[in-house]
Amino acid sequence: MARVKTIKIKDKPSNLDQFPNFSSSGSIKGMKDKFYGQDALLVRCGSYIYNVSAEESIYYSKAY
């Protein structure tokens, strides 16, 4: 299924807002199917989920 990692709001990178995002109440599977692709790297921070595929270091080193 869809894998999403999390970043605490207090640890939010300053550039996170530049990435495409959607509400955490939305469908992760639907966004991957229709817009981002199955290999998209998604990170949840607060009430939003961000597509950080353009900067993989956020997904692999800052998120858990």
PDBQT receptor file of N, H, CA, C and O in Angstrom, charges set to zero:
ATOM      1  N   MET A   1       0.841  -1.189   0.000  1.00  0.00    +0.000 N 
ATOM      2  CA  MET A   1       0.000   0.000   0.000  1.00  0.00    +0.000 C 
ATOM      3  C   MET A   1       0.883   1.248   0.000  1.00  0.00    +0.000 C 
ATOM      4  O   MET A   1       2.108   1.159  -0.073  1.00  0.00    +0.000 OA
ATOM      5  N   ALA A   2       0.257   2.372   0.080  1.00  0.00    +0.000 N 
ATOM      6  H   ALA A   2      -0.738   2.445   0.139  1.00  0.00    +0.000 HD
ATOM      7  CA  ALA A   2       0.966   3.642   0.013  1.00  0.00    +0.000 C 
ATOM      8  C   ALA A   2       1.800   3.861   1.267  1.00  0.00    +0.000 C 
ATOM      9  O   ALA A   2       1.289   3.731   2.380  1.00  0.00    +0.000 OA
ATOM     10  N   ARG A   3       3.045   4.184   1.104  1.00  0.00    +0.000 N 
ATOM     11  H   ARG A   3       3.460   4.290   0.201  1.00  0.00    +0.000 HD
ATOM     12  CA  ARG A   3       3.954   4.431   2.218  1.00  0.00    +0.000 C 
ATOM     13  C   ARG A   3       4.147   5.929   2.375  1.00  0.00    +0.000 C 
ATOM     14  O   ARG A   3       4.552   6.610   1.433  1.00  0.00    +0.000 OA
ATOM     15  N   VAL A   4       3.859   6.438   3.555  1.00  0.00    +0.000 N 
ATOM     16  H   VAL A   4       3.530   5.884   4.320  1.00  0.00    +0.000 HD
ATOM     17  CA  VAL A   4       4.043   7.849   3.876  1.00  0.00    +0.000 C 
ATOM     18  C   VAL A   4       4.840   7.931   5.160  1.00  0.00    +0.000 C 
ATOM     19  O   VAL A   4       4.496   7.282   6.148  1.00  0.00    +0.000 OA
ATOM     20  N   LYS A   5       5.898   8.719   5.157  1.00  0.00    +0.000 N 
ATOM     21  H   LYS A   5       6.177   9.246   4.354  1.00  0.00    +0.000 HD
ATOM     22  CA  LYS A   5       6.663   8.954   6.369  1.00  0.00    +0.000 C 
ATOM     23  C   LYS A   5       6.181  10.241   7.022  1.00  0.00    +0.000 C 
ATOM     24  O   LYS A   5       5.434  11.005   6.411  1.00  0.00    +0.000 OA
ATOM     25  N   THR A   6       6.596  10.483   8.246  1.00  0.00    +0.000 N 
ATOM     26  H   THR A   6       7.203   9.863   8.743  1.00  0.00    +0.000 HD
ATOM     27  CA  THR A   6       6.122  11.625   9.024  1.00  0.00    +0.000 C 
ATOM     28  C   THR A   6       7.272  12.504   9.475  1.00  0.00    +0.000 C 
ATOM     29  O   THR A   6       8.364  12.019   9.771  1.00  0.00    +0.000 OA
ATOM     30  N   ILE A   7       7.015  13.797   9.523  1.00  0.00    +0.000 N 
ATOM     31  H   ILE A   7       6.128  14.191   9.283  1.00  0.00    +0.000 HD
ATOM     32  CA  ILE A   7       7.939  14.774  10.104  1.00  0.00    +0.000 C 
ATOM     33  C   ILE A   7       7.132  15.568  11.124  1.00  0.00    +0.000 C 
ATOM     34  O   ILE A   7       6.042  16.050  10.816  1.00  0.00    +0.000 OA
ATOM     35  N   LYS A   8       7.652  15.703  12.315  1.00  0.00    +0.000 N 
ATOM     36  H   LYS A   8       8.538  15.312  12.565  1.00  0.00    +0.000 HD
ATOM     37  CA  LYS A   8       6.979  16.513  13.334  1.00  0.00    +0.000 C 
ATOM     38  C   LYS A   8       7.014  17.982  12.913  1.00  0.00    +0.000 C 
ATOM     39  O   LYS A   8       7.961  18.427  12.265  1.00  0.00    +0.000 OA
ATOM     40  N   ILE A   9       5.984  18.722  13.283  1.00  0.00    +0.000 N 
ATOM     41  H   ILE A   9       5.215  18.360  13.810  1.00  0.00    +0.000 HD
ATOM     42  CA  ILE A   9       5.897  20.132  12.906  1.00  0.00    +0.000 C 
ATOM     43  C   ILE A   9       7.107  20.910  13.416  1.00  0.00    +0.000 C 
ATOM     44  O   ILE A   9       7.603  21.803  12.729  1.00  0.00    +0.000 OA
ATOM     45  N   LYS A  10       7.583  20.580  14.609  1.00  0.00    +0.000 N 
ATOM     46  H   LYS A  10       7.181  19.855  15.167  1.00  0.00    +0.000 HD
ATOM     47  CA  LYS A  10       8.742  21.297  15.158  1.00  0.00    +0.000 C 
ATOM     48  C   LYS A  10      10.021  21.015  14.373  1.00  0.00    +0.000 C 
ATOM     49  O   LYS A  10      10.971  21.795  14.450  1.00  0.00    +0.000 OA
ATOM     50  N   ASP A  11      10.063  19.908  13.616  1.00  0.00    +0.000 N 
ATOM     51  H   ASP A  11       9.292  19.274  13.554  1.00  0.00    +0.000 HD
ATOM     52  CA  ASP A  11      11.239  19.546  12.817  1.00  0.00    +0.000 C 
ATOM     53  C   ASP A  11      11.052  19.853  11.330  1.00  0.00    +0.000 C 
ATOM     54  O   ASP A  11      11.882  19.460  10.510  1.00  0.00    +0.000 OA
ATOM     55  N   LYS A  12       9.981  20.545  10.978  1.00  0.00    +0.000 N 
ATOM     56  H   LYS A  12       9.306  20.864  11.644  1.00  0.00    +0.000 HD
ATOM     57  CA  LYS A  12       9.641  20.820   9.579  1.00  0.00    +0.000 C 
ATOM     58  C   LYS A  12      10.749  21.621   8.888  1.00  0.00    +0.000 C 
ATOM     59  O   LYS A  12      11.140  22.685   9.368  1.00  0.00    +0.000 OA
ATOM     60  N   PRO A  13      11.256  21.108   7.756  1.00  0.00    +0.000 N 
ATOM     61  CA  PRO A  13      12.253  21.872   6.999  1.00  0.00    +0.000 C 
ATOM     62  C   PRO A  13      11.636  23.165   6.462  1.00  0.00    +0.000 C 
ATOM     63  O   PRO A  13      10.459  23.183   6.102  1.00  0.00    +0.000 OA
ATOM     64  N   SER A  14      12.407  24.226   6.406  1.00  0.00    +0.000 N 
ATOM     65  H   SER A  14      13.363  24.211   6.699  1.00  0.00    +0.000 HD
ATOM     66  CA  SER A  14      11.878  25.527   5.990  1.00  0.00    +0.000 C 
ATOM     67  C   SER A  14      11.395  25.527   4.538  1.00  0.00    +0.000 C 
ATOM     68  O   SER A  14      10.549  26.343   4.171  1.00  0.00    +0.000 OA
ATOM     69  N   ASN A  15      11.921  24.625   3.713  1.00  0.00    +0.000 N 
ATOM     70  H   ASN A  15      12.608  23.963   4.011  1.00  0.00    +0.000 HD
ATOM     71  CA  ASN A  15      11.539  24.609   2.299  1.00  0.00    +0.000 C 
ATOM     72  C   ASN A  15      10.404  23.637   1.986  1.00  0.00    +0.000 C 
ATOM     73  O   ASN A  15      10.075  23.450   0.815  1.00  0.00    +0.000 OA
ATOM     74  N   LEU A  16       9.808  23.026   2.973  1.00  0.00    +0.000 N 
ATOM     75  H   LEU A  16      10.075  23.178   3.924  1.00  0.00    +0.000 HD
ATOM     76  CA  LEU A  16       8.781  22.009   2.739  1.00  0.00    +0.000 C 
ATOM     77  C   LEU A  16       7.555  22.584   2.023  1.00  0.00    +0.000 C 
ATOM     78  O   LEU A  16       6.913  21.882   1.241  1.00  0.00    +0.000 OA
ATOM     79  N   ASP A  17       7.228  23.844   2.282  1.00  0.00    +0.000 N 
ATOM     80  H   ASP A  17       7.750  24.413   2.918  1.00  0.00    +0.000 HD
ATOM     81  CA  ASP A  17       6.049  24.455   1.676  1.00  0.00    +0.000 C 
ATOM     82  C   ASP A  17       6.167  24.634   0.164  1.00  0.00    +0.000 C 
ATOM     83  O   ASP A  17       5.163  24.895  -0.499  1.00  0.00    +0.000 OA
ATOM     84  N   GLN A  18       7.349  24.503  -0.384  1.00  0.00    +0.000 N 
ATOM     85  H   GLN A  18       8.164  24.291   0.155  1.00  0.00    +0.000 HD
ATOM     86  CA  GLN A  18       7.522  24.667  -1.835  1.00  0.00    +0.000 C 
ATOM     87  C   GLN A  18       7.073  23.428  -2.615  1.00  0.00    +0.000 C 
ATOM     88  O   GLN A  18       6.923  23.496  -3.835  1.00  0.00    +0.000 OA
ATOM     89  N   PHE A  19       6.862  22.321  -1.947  1.00  0.00    +0.000 N 
ATOM     90  H   PHE A  19       6.984  22.265  -0.956  1.00  0.00    +0.000 HD
ATOM     91  CA  PHE A  19       6.509  21.075  -2.616  1.00  0.00    +0.000 C 
ATOM     92  C   PHE A  19       4.996  20.937  -2.768  1.00  0.00    +0.000 C 
ATOM     93  O   PHE A  19       4.236  21.471  -1.961  1.00  0.00    +0.000 OA
ATOM     94  N   PRO A  20       4.556  20.211  -3.816  1.00  0.00    +0.000 N 
ATOM     95  CA  PRO A  20       3.120  19.967  -3.982  1.00  0.00    +0.000 C 
ATOM     96  C   PRO A  20       2.570  19.254  -2.752  1.00  0.00    +0.000 C 
ATOM     97  O   PRO A  20       3.231  18.391  -2.175  1.00  0.00    +0.000 OA
ATOM     98  N   ASN A  21       1.353  19.625  -2.357  1.00  0.00    +0.000 N 
ATOM     99  H   ASN A  21       0.816  20.326  -2.826  1.00  0.00    +0.000 HD
ATOM    100  CA  ASN A  21       0.784  19.014  -1.160  1.00  0.00    +0.000 C 
ATOM    101  C   ASN A  21      -0.718  18.867  -1.283  1.00  0.00    +0.000 C 
ATOM    102  O   ASN A  21      -1.346  19.455  -2.163  1.00  0.00    +0.000 OA
ATOM    103  N   PHE A  22      -1.285  18.072  -0.385  1.00  0.00    +0.000 N 
ATOM    104  H   PHE A  22      -0.775  17.595   0.330  1.00  0.00    +0.000 HD
ATOM    105  CA  PHE A  22      -2.727  17.913  -0.287  1.00  0.00    +0.000 C 
ATOM    106  C   PHE A  22      -3.068  17.611   1.157  1.00  0.00    +0.000 C 
ATOM    107  O   PHE A  22      -2.201  17.235   1.946  1.00  0.00    +0.000 OA
ATOM    108  N   SER A  23      -4.325  17.777   1.496  1.00  0.00    +0.000 N 
ATOM    109  H   SER A  23      -5.029  18.082   0.855  1.00  0.00    +0.000 HD
ATOM    110  CA  SER A  23      -4.779  17.562   2.871  1.00  0.00    +0.000 C 
ATOM    111  C   SER A  23      -4.609  16.104   3.275  1.00  0.00    +0.000 C 
ATOM    112  O   SER A  23      -4.776  15.200   2.457  1.00  0.00    +0.000 OA
ATOM    113  N   SER A  24      -4.279  15.888   4.529  1.00  0.00    +0.000 N 
ATOM    114  H   SER A  24      -4.143  16.623   5.193  1.00  0.00    +0.000 HD
ATOM    115  CA  SER A  24      -4.093  14.518   5.006  1.00  0.00    +0.000 C 
ATOM    116  C   SER A  24      -5.402  13.746   5.033  1.00  0.00    +0.000 C 
ATOM    117  O   SER A  24      -5.385  12.528   5.212  1.00  0.00    +0.000 OA
ATOM    118  N   SER A  25      -6.530  14.413   4.861  1.00  0.00    +0.000 N 
ATOM    119  H   SER A  25      -6.544  15.402   4.716  1.00  0.00    +0.000 HD
ATOM    120  CA  SER A  25      -7.812  13.709   4.784  1.00  0.00    +0.000 C 
ATOM    121  C   SER A  25      -8.069  13.174   3.375  1.00  0.00    +0.000 C 
ATOM    122  O   SER A  25      -9.028  12.435   3.155  1.00  0.00    +0.000 OA
ATOM    123  N   GLY A  26      -7.214  13.548   2.426  1.00  0.00    +0.000 N 
ATOM    124  H   GLY A  26      -6.434  14.149   2.605  1.00  0.00    +0.000 HD
ATOM    125  CA  GLY A  26      -7.351  13.084   1.045  1.00  0.00    +0.000 C 
ATOM    126  C   GLY A  26      -6.837  11.661   0.869  1.00  0.00    +0.000 C 
ATOM    127  O   GLY A  26      -6.270  11.077   1.792  1.00  0.00    +0.000 OA
ATOM    128  N   SER A  27      -7.036  11.119  -0.307  1.00  0.00    +0.000 N 
ATOM    129  H   SER A  27      -7.496  11.594  -1.057  1.00  0.00    +0.000 HD
ATOM    130  CA  SER A  27      -6.643   9.749  -0.603  1.00  0.00    +0.000 C 
ATOM    131  C   SER A  27      -5.215   9.686  -1.141  1.00  0.00    +0.000 C 
ATOM    132  O   SER A  27      -4.920  10.213  -2.214  1.00  0.00    +0.000 OA
ATOM    133  N   ILE A  28      -4.343   9.042  -0.392  1.00  0.00    +0.000 N 
ATOM    134  H   ILE A  28      -4.582   8.613   0.480  1.00  0.00    +0.000 HD
ATOM    135  CA  ILE A  28      -2.958   8.877  -0.824  1.00  0.00    +0.000 C 
ATOM    136  C   ILE A  28      -2.905   8.033  -2.089  1.00  0.00    +0.000 C 
ATOM    137  O   ILE A  28      -2.205   8.378  -3.041  1.00  0.00    +0.000 OA
ATOM    138  N   LYS A  29      -3.637   6.941  -2.100  1.00  0.00    +0.000 N 
ATOM    139  H   LYS A  29      -4.206   6.661  -1.327  1.00  0.00    +0.000 HD
ATOM    140  CA  LYS A  29      -3.664   6.066  -3.268  1.00  0.00    +0.000 C 
ATOM    141  C   LYS A  29      -4.172   6.819  -4.494  1.00  0.00    +0.000 C 
ATOM    142  O   LYS A  29      -3.611   6.686  -5.582  1.00  0.00    +0.000 OA
ATOM    143  N   GLY A  30      -5.220   7.602  -4.323  1.00  0.00    +0.000 N 
ATOM    144  H   GLY A  30      -5.676   7.711  -3.439  1.00  0.00    +0.000 HD
ATOM    145  CA  GLY A  30      -5.773   8.373  -5.436  1.00  0.00    +0.000 C 
ATOM    146  C   GLY A  30      -4.791   9.404  -5.976  1.00  0.00    +0.000 C 
ATOM    147  O   GLY A  30      -4.676   9.569  -7.191  1.00  0.00    +0.000 OA
ATOM    148  N   MET A  31      -4.088  10.093  -5.097  1.00  0.00    +0.000 N 
ATOM    149  H   MET A  31      -4.182   9.959  -4.111  1.00  0.00    +0.000 HD
ATOM    150  CA  MET A  31      -3.114  11.100  -5.544  1.00  0.00    +0.000 C 
ATOM    151  C   MET A  31      -1.952  10.445  -6.282  1.00  0.00    +0.000 C 
ATOM    152  O   MET A  31      -1.458  10.983  -7.273  1.00  0.00    +0.000 OA
ATOM    153  N   LYS A  32      -1.514   9.280  -5.797  1.00  0.00    +0.000 N 
ATOM    154  H   LYS A  32      -1.915   8.843  -4.992  1.00  0.00    +0.000 HD
ATOM    155  CA  LYS A  32      -0.438   8.568  -6.486  1.00  0.00    +0.000 C 
ATOM    156  C   LYS A  32      -0.911   8.063  -7.851  1.00  0.00    +0.000 C 
ATOM    157  O   LYS A  32      -0.177   8.151  -8.835  1.00  0.00    +0.000 OA
ATOM    158  N   ASP A  33      -2.132   7.536  -7.909  1.00  0.00    +0.000 N 
ATOM    159  H   ASP A  33      -2.728   7.464  -7.110  1.00  0.00    +0.000 HD
ATOM    160  CA  ASP A  33      -2.668   7.008  -9.166  1.00  0.00    +0.000 C 
ATOM    161  C   ASP A  33      -2.879   8.106 -10.205  1.00  0.00    +0.000 C 
ATOM    162  O   ASP A  33      -2.564   7.914 -11.379  1.00  0.00    +0.000 OA
ATOM    163  N   LYS A  34      -3.408   9.249  -9.786  1.00  0.00    +0.000 N 
ATOM    164  H   LYS A  34      -3.664   9.405  -8.832  1.00  0.00    +0.000 HD
ATOM    165  CA  LYS A  34      -3.800  10.289 -10.739  1.00  0.00    +0.000 C 
ATOM    166  C   LYS A  34      -2.746  11.351 -11.009  1.00  0.00    +0.000 C 
ATOM    167  O   LYS A  34      -2.713  11.909 -12.105  1.00  0.00    +0.000 OA
ATOM    168  N   PHE A  35      -1.882  11.648 -10.041  1.00  0.00    +0.000 N 
ATOM    169  H   PHE A  35      -1.908  11.195  -9.150  1.00  0.00    +0.000 HD
ATOM    170  CA  PHE A  35      -1.001  12.795 -10.192  1.00  0.00    +0.000 C 
ATOM    171  C   PHE A  35       0.484  12.508 -10.012  1.00  0.00    +0.000 C 
ATOM    172  O   PHE A  35       1.288  12.907 -10.855  1.00  0.00    +0.000 OA
ATOM    173  N   TYR A  36       0.867  11.829  -8.941  1.00  0.00    +0.000 N 
ATOM    174  H   TYR A  36       0.214  11.505  -8.257  1.00  0.00    +0.000 HD
ATOM    175  CA  TYR A  36       2.271  11.754  -8.572  1.00  0.00    +0.000 C 
ATOM    176  C   TYR A  36       3.009  10.530  -9.080  1.00  0.00    +0.000 C 
ATOM    177  O   TYR A  36       4.232  10.573  -9.216  1.00  0.00    +0.000 OA
ATOM    178  N   GLY A  37       2.321   9.457  -9.360  1.00  0.00    +0.000 N 
ATOM    179  H   GLY A  37       1.328   9.422  -9.249  1.00  0.00    +0.000 HD
ATOM    180  CA  GLY A  37       2.978   8.204  -9.742  1.00  0.00    +0.000 C 
ATOM    181  C   GLY A  37       3.223   7.327  -8.527  1.00  0.00    +0.000 C 
ATOM    182  O   GLY A  37       3.309   7.822  -7.404  1.00  0.00    +0.000 OA
ATOM    183  N   GLN A  38       3.333   6.043  -8.749  1.00  0.00    +0.000 N 
ATOM    184  H   GLN A  38       3.264   5.641  -9.661  1.00  0.00    +0.000 HD
ATOM    185  CA  GLN A  38       3.452   5.073  -7.661  1.00  0.00    +0.000 C 
ATOM    186  C   GLN A  38       4.773   5.184  -6.889  1.00  0.00    +0.000 C 
ATOM    187  O   GLN A  38       4.851   4.729  -5.747  1.00  0.00    +0.000 OA
ATOM    188  N   ASP A  39       5.799   5.774  -7.483  1.00  0.00    +0.000 N 
ATOM    189  H   ASP A  39       5.735   6.144  -8.410  1.00  0.00    +0.000 HD
ATOM    190  CA  ASP A  39       7.096   5.890  -6.821  1.00  0.00    +0.000 C 
ATOM    191  C   ASP A  39       7.275   7.210  -6.072  1.00  0.00    +0.000 C 
ATOM    192  O   ASP A  39       8.376   7.512  -5.611  1.00  0.00    +0.000 OA
ATOM    193  N   ALA A  40       6.208   7.999  -5.946  1.00  0.00    +0.000 N 
ATOM    194  H   ALA A  40       5.314   7.754  -6.320  1.00  0.00    +0.000 HD
ATOM    195  CA  ALA A  40       6.294   9.294  -5.273  1.00  0.00    +0.000 C 
ATOM    196  C   ALA A  40       6.700   9.110  -3.813  1.00  0.00    +0.000 C 
ATOM    197  O   ALA A  40       6.272   8.166  -3.149  1.00  0.00    +0.000 OA
ATOM    198  N   LEU A  41       7.520  10.017  -3.334  1.00  0.00    +0.000 N 
ATOM    199  H   LEU A  41       7.868  10.785  -3.873  1.00  0.00    +0.000 HD
ATOM    200  CA  LEU A  41       7.956  10.015  -1.931  1.00  0.00    +0.000 C 
ATOM    201  C   LEU A  41       7.089  11.022  -1.179  1.00  0.00    +0.000 C 
ATOM    202  O   LEU A  41       7.204  12.229  -1.393  1.00  0.00    +0.000 OA
ATOM    203  N   LEU A  42       6.232  10.530  -0.308  1.00  0.00    +0.000 N 
ATOM    204  H   LEU A  42       6.138   9.549  -0.135  1.00  0.00    +0.000 HD
ATOM    205  CA  LEU A  42       5.283  11.379   0.406  1.00  0.00    +0.000 C 
ATOM    206  C   LEU A  42       5.634  11.480   1.881  1.00  0.00    +0.000 C 
ATOM    207  O   LEU A  42       6.007  10.497   2.520  1.00  0.00    +0.000 OA
ATOM    208  N   VAL A  43       5.504  12.700   2.406  1.00  0.00    +0.000 N 
ATOM    209  H   VAL A  43       5.200  13.499   1.887  1.00  0.00    +0.000 HD
ATOM    210  CA  VAL A  43       5.814  12.978   3.806  1.00  0.00    +0.000 C 
ATOM    211  C   VAL A  43       4.641  13.728   4.424  1.00  0.00    +0.000 C 
ATOM    212  O   VAL A  43       4.165  14.715   3.864  1.00  0.00    +0.000 OA
ATOM    213  N   ARG A  44       4.173  13.257   5.582  1.00  0.00    +0.000 N 
ATOM    214  H   ARG A  44       4.559  12.455   6.037  1.00  0.00    +0.000 HD
ATOM    215  CA  ARG A  44       3.097  13.926   6.308  1.00  0.00    +0.000 C 
ATOM    216  C   ARG A  44       3.713  14.862   7.341  1.00  0.00    +0.000 C 
ATOM    217  O   ARG A  44       4.603  14.475   8.098  1.00  0.00    +0.000 OA
ATOM    218  N   CYS A  45       3.224  16.101   7.358  1.00  0.00    +0.000 N 
ATOM    219  H   CYS A  45       2.501  16.416   6.743  1.00  0.00    +0.000 HD
ATOM    220  CA  CYS A  45       3.643  17.072   8.369  1.00  0.00    +0.000 C 
ATOM    221  C   CYS A  45       2.412  17.892   8.732  1.00  0.00    +0.000 C 
ATOM    222  O   CYS A  45       1.860  18.605   7.894  1.00  0.00    +0.000 OA
ATOM    223  N   GLY A  46       1.993  17.789   9.967  1.00  0.00    +0.000 N 
ATOM    224  H   GLY A  46       2.441  17.210  10.648  1.00  0.00    +0.000 HD
ATOM    225  CA  GLY A  46       0.771  18.471  10.376  1.00  0.00    +0.000 C 
ATOM    226  C   GLY A  46      -0.425  17.877   9.664  1.00  0.00    +0.000 C 
ATOM    227  O   GLY A  46      -0.604  16.659   9.655  1.00  0.00    +0.000 OA
ATOM    228  N   SER A  47      -1.240  18.723   9.071  1.00  0.00    +0.000 N 
ATOM    229  H   SER A  47      -1.094  19.712   9.078  1.00  0.00    +0.000 HD
ATOM    230  CA  SER A  47      -2.443  18.241   8.392  1.00  0.00    +0.000 C 
ATOM    231  C   SER A  47      -2.273  18.170   6.876  1.00  0.00    +0.000 C 
ATOM    232  O   SER A  47      -3.262  18.129   6.144  1.00  0.00    +0.000 OA
ATOM    233  N   TYR A  48      -1.031  18.156   6.401  1.00  0.00    +0.000 N 
ATOM    234  H   TYR A  48      -0.228  18.190   6.996  1.00  0.00    +0.000 HD
ATOM    235  CA  TYR A  48      -0.768  18.069   4.967  1.00  0.00    +0.000 C 
ATOM    236  C   TYR A  48       0.197  16.943   4.646  1.00  0.00    +0.000 C 
ATOM    237  O   TYR A  48       1.011  16.540   5.476  1.00  0.00    +0.000 OA
ATOM    238  N   ILE A  49       0.087  16.449   3.428  1.00  0.00    +0.000 N 
ATOM    239  H   ILE A  49      -0.574  16.777   2.753  1.00  0.00    +0.000 HD
ATOM    240  CA  ILE A  49       1.008  15.445   2.915  1.00  0.00    +0.000 C 
ATOM    241  C   ILE A  49       1.716  16.073   1.722  1.00  0.00    +0.000 C 
ATOM    242  O   ILE A  49       1.070  16.573   0.801  1.00  0.00    +0.000 OA
ATOM    243  N   TYR A  50       3.035  16.047   1.742  1.00  0.00    +0.000 N 
ATOM    244  H   TYR A  50       3.560  15.641   2.491  1.00  0.00    +0.000 HD
ATOM    245  CA  TYR A  50       3.853  16.696   0.722  1.00  0.00    +0.000 C 
ATOM    246  C   TYR A  50       4.524  15.657  -0.160  1.00  0.00    +0.000 C 
ATOM    247  O   TYR A  50       4.939  14.600   0.316  1.00  0.00    +0.000 OA
ATOM    248  N   ASN A  51       4.627  15.962  -1.451  1.00  0.00    +0.000 N 
ATOM    249  H   ASN A  51       4.289  16.820  -1.837  1.00  0.00    +0.000 HD
ATOM    250  CA  ASN A  51       5.357  15.124  -2.392  1.00  0.00    +0.000 C 
ATOM    251  C   ASN A  51       6.780  15.672  -2.477  1.00  0.00    +0.000 C 
ATOM    252  O   ASN A  51       7.018  16.688  -3.132  1.00  0.00    +0.000 OA
ATOM    253  N   VAL A  52       7.720  15.005  -1.820  1.00  0.00    +0.000 N 
ATOM    254  H   VAL A  52       7.527  14.181  -1.289  1.00  0.00    +0.000 HD
ATOM    255  CA  VAL A  52       9.104  15.484  -1.761  1.00  0.00    +0.000 C 
ATOM    256  C   VAL A  52      10.030  14.702  -2.698  1.00  0.00    +0.000 C 
ATOM    257  O   VAL A  52      11.232  14.609  -2.448  1.00  0.00    +0.000 OA
ATOM    258  N   SER A  53       9.481  14.150  -3.758  1.00  0.00    +0.000 N 
ATOM    259  H   SER A  53       8.505  14.225  -3.961  1.00  0.00    +0.000 HD
ATOM    260  CA  SER A  53      10.271  13.356  -4.697  1.00  0.00    +0.000 C 
ATOM    261  C   SER A  53      11.435  14.144  -5.292  1.00  0.00    +0.000 C 
ATOM    262  O   SER A  53      12.470  13.564  -5.621  1.00  0.00    +0.000 OA
ATOM    263  N   ALA A  54      11.276  15.457  -5.432  1.00  0.00    +0.000 N 
ATOM    264  H   ALA A  54      10.435  15.928  -5.165  1.00  0.00    +0.000 HD
ATOM    265  CA  ALA A  54      12.333  16.291  -6.001  1.00  0.00    +0.000 C 
ATOM    266  C   ALA A  54      13.513  16.466  -5.046  1.00  0.00    +0.000 C 
ATOM    267  O   ALA A  54      14.609  16.819  -5.481  1.00  0.00    +0.000 OA
ATOM    268  N   GLU A  55      13.305  16.228  -3.768  1.00  0.00    +0.000 N 
ATOM    269  H   GLU A  55      12.414  15.942  -3.415  1.00  0.00    +0.000 HD
ATOM    270  CA  GLU A  55      14.383  16.345  -2.776  1.00  0.00    +0.000 C 
ATOM    271  C   GLU A  55      14.328  15.126  -1.851  1.00  0.00    +0.000 C 
ATOM    272  O   GLU A  55      13.795  15.191  -0.743  1.00  0.00    +0.000 OA
ATOM    273  N   GLU A  56      14.878  14.043  -2.321  1.00  0.00    +0.000 N 
ATOM    274  H   GLU A  56      15.312  13.991  -3.221  1.00  0.00    +0.000 HD
ATOM    275  CA  GLU A  56      14.801  12.755  -1.637  1.00  0.00    +0.000 C 
ATOM    276  C   GLU A  56      15.396  12.772  -0.240  1.00  0.00    +0.000 C 
ATOM    277  O   GLU A  56      15.007  11.959   0.599  1.00  0.00    +0.000 OA
ATOM    278  N   SER A  57      16.325  13.672   0.031  1.00  0.00    +0.000 N 
ATOM    279  H   SER A  57      16.641  14.332  -0.650  1.00  0.00    +0.000 HD
ATOM    280  CA  SER A  57      16.976  13.708   1.343  1.00  0.00    +0.000 C 
ATOM    281  C   SER A  57      15.968  13.974   2.462  1.00  0.00    +0.000 C 
ATOM    282  O   SER A  57      16.153  13.502   3.584  1.00  0.00    +0.000 OA
ATOM    283  N   ILE A  58      14.911  14.722   2.168  1.00  0.00    +0.000 N 
ATOM    284  H   ILE A  58      14.762  15.105   1.257  1.00  0.00    +0.000 HD
ATOM    285  CA  ILE A  58      13.888  14.962   3.190  1.00  0.00    +0.000 C 
ATOM    286  C   ILE A  58      13.225  13.644   3.564  1.00  0.00    +0.000 C 
ATOM    287  O   ILE A  58      13.030  13.368   4.748  1.00  0.00    +0.000 OA
ATOM    288  N   TYR A  59      12.878  12.833   2.581  1.00  0.00    +0.000 N 
ATOM    289  H   TYR A  59      13.036  13.057   1.620  1.00  0.00    +0.000 HD
ATOM    290  CA  TYR A  59      12.195  11.554   2.813  1.00  0.00    +0.000 C 
ATOM    291  C   TYR A  59      13.104  10.561   3.521  1.00  0.00    +0.000 C 
ATOM    292  O   TYR A  59      12.678   9.879   4.454  1.00  0.00    +0.000 OA
ATOM    293  N   TYR A  60      14.347  10.478   3.081  1.00  0.00    +0.000 N 
ATOM    294  H   TYR A  60      14.693  11.032   2.323  1.00  0.00    +0.000 HD
ATOM    295  CA  TYR A  60      15.233   9.426   3.600  1.00  0.00    +0.000 C 
ATOM    296  C   TYR A  60      15.965   9.792   4.882  1.00  0.00    +0.000 C 
ATOM    297  O   TYR A  60      16.327   8.897   5.647  1.00  0.00    +0.000 OA
ATOM    298  N   SER A  61      16.197  11.081   5.146  1.00  0.00    +0.000 N 
ATOM    299  H   SER A  61      15.903  11.807   4.525  1.00  0.00    +0.000 HD
ATOM    300  CA  SER A  61      16.992  11.394   6.343  1.00  0.00    +0.000 C 
ATOM    301  C   SER A  61      16.213  12.164   7.421  1.00  0.00    +0.000 C 
ATOM    302  O   SER A  61      16.553  12.058   8.599  1.00  0.00    +0.000 OA
ATOM    303  N   LYS A  62      15.192  12.923   7.057  1.00  0.00    +0.000 N 
ATOM    304  H   LYS A  62      14.916  13.008   6.100  1.00  0.00    +0.000 HD
ATOM    305  CA  LYS A  62      14.497  13.726   8.066  1.00  0.00    +0.000 C 
ATOM    306  C   LYS A  62      13.194  13.123   8.534  1.00  0.00    +0.000 C 
ATOM    307  O   LYS A  62      12.733  13.419   9.636  1.00  0.00    +0.000 OA
ATOM    308  N   ALA A  63      12.595  12.283   7.715  1.00  0.00    +0.000 N 
ATOM    309  H   ALA A  63      12.969  12.043   6.819  1.00  0.00    +0.000 HD
ATOM    310  CA  ALA A  63      11.291  11.715   8.061  1.00  0.00    +0.000 C 
ATOM    311  C   ALA A  63      11.473  10.337   8.686  1.00  0.00    +0.000 C 
ATOM    312  O   ALA A  63      12.492   9.677   8.483  1.00  0.00    +0.000 OA
ATOM    313  N   TYR A  64      10.489   9.925   9.432  1.00  0.00    +0.000 N 
ATOM    314  H   TYR A  64       9.661  10.461   9.596  1.00  0.00    +0.000 HD
ATOM    315  CA  TYR A  64      10.527   8.600  10.056  1.00  0.00    +0.000 C 
ATOM    316  C   TYR A  64       9.261   7.841   9.765  1.00  0.00    +0.000 C 
ATOM    317  O   TYR A  64       9.109   6.702  10.208  1.00  0.00    +0.000 OA
TER     318      TYR A  64
